[in-house]
Amino acid sequence: MPEVTIRFRFRIPGLIILLLPGLWSGVVQAAEPLRISFPQVLQRVMDNYPSLRLAQLQVERARQEIKRVESTLGWNLNGQGGLNRQLSFLLTPSDIAEISAGLQRQLRSGDSIGISGSYRYEDSTTTFSPAYPNPSQRSGVELNYRMPFGRGEDNPVFQQGLVSAEAGILIEKANQLAVRDQLARQTLELFYSTAKIHASLDTARSAVTRAQRLKKYIRKKITLGLAEKKDVLQAEAQLQSRLSDVKSLQISWQQARTTLNRLMGRAWDAELIPDLQAENHENVNEMRLAELIVEAEKNSPDLLRNQARIKLSEAEIIRRRDTRKDKVDVVFSLGAQTISGDTAYGNIDDKEMVGGVRLEYQQSLDKSGLDAGIYQAQLDKKIAEENILKIKDDLRYSLASLVAEIEVSQNALKRYTLRLRSEDRKFKEALERYKSGRTETDRLIQYENELQLARFALEEQRIAYEQRLYNLRILRGDIWKSVVLPEGVAKP
């Protein structure tokens, strides 16, 4: 009977490409291994990995946009002044000094209010009338109020600016949540790849122990004349094969363990044992698919991102439609002006109240560019709406497929458990027959290999089953109930 050879192949997920020069140059010191579950690993990753903190800075940056938009309603101060010499309408030189200042503010309604003041000093070499003061001083103050009835009415630039700022925050939060979920999925893949390697290593070590025990037993039988030399050679070949498996798996284990420790901020050579806790999960069979879909949609960063994009598009449409309107402003003004100075007839100092109302109108004759901008914003909204439909459809299929895989894994676990029991009984029965000389050594080795394969297959199914359960919890967002997120990382 040919020998059954078991080979373990694993792929370390590309979560982090680590350059580890001289990593294994020293002797690994034995340490008390840390038994750790996936939620505990994820908690440590969240506490130590910088991606979420970087994403939080982006959220904080987006929040500043609200303050920037709100600041547009603040008071604005302007002023100017200067000295100059110029010719008057009588072609005589005049020295002029003037200064003016003003305060303006736009209101939430779109109206604007302003107050301004001015002062002018003029000294001419000649005056056109002896009754006109020379030098003269003019000053005035004016209050004005502007009311838009077309473009700018209700201040859409400000109102939709706030909407856009809030949508920008939602997009950055969605990006933050996407980083969170991506990190969780990568950690999930790495953790259970590490768990599979650890299970393989344990299985291989157990196989080495059994092979050593069998070799020792055969040597005793040779001493008693109950076994042949070929039996010893078969047992030795079996042992060397198992030792080779262990050495190969030890390298894979060091690589996986180092990467996992790096994510958790532990020493690279700190020992750990992946702790499987599939029995602690809620029964997925008792949950309705519709309920899972609702939870997954609430937790979806992609849905949140596209919902924010719809808000951005709607705000842009409103702003561009306002820009397309004709400008029709009514401006009210009220103030006082004074003029003083010396004349040929004496000093004068006149004061007068002034005011008025005026209508301002402006129209863009070519509106094709404005119409194109509106259409672009409408297309952006349509794209986001189509993306939402696609995302929801993908979520439904992903959830249905994952739930079906979990149900298959549950049934597979039962079958592999029965298989392991059967292989264990078969091996024990063959061992008893071998002791009484009724079974060949190669047959016993074959049964031992089949037992080892069954034991590893069961453990592999347990790992795959729990990985699918946690994948479902990440998709639903339920995993974050047991993981404390860094400060500022909000949930959808």
HUBELDA-V103466 format. One record per helix or strand. SS is the DSSP state (a for helix, b for strand). FROM is the first residue (numbers start at 0). TO is the last residue. If there is no record, write none. Layout:
# HUBELDA-V103466
ss-><SS,SS>
from-><FROM,FROM>
to-><TO,TO>
This chain:
# HUBELDA-V103466
ss-><b,a,a,b,b,b,b,a,a,b,a,a,a,a,b,b,a,a,a>
from-><33,37,50,75,92,111,135,155,228,271,277,283,288,300,326,345,367,440,477>
to-><35,47,72,86,105,123,147,222,263,273,279,285,298,323,342,361,434,475,480>
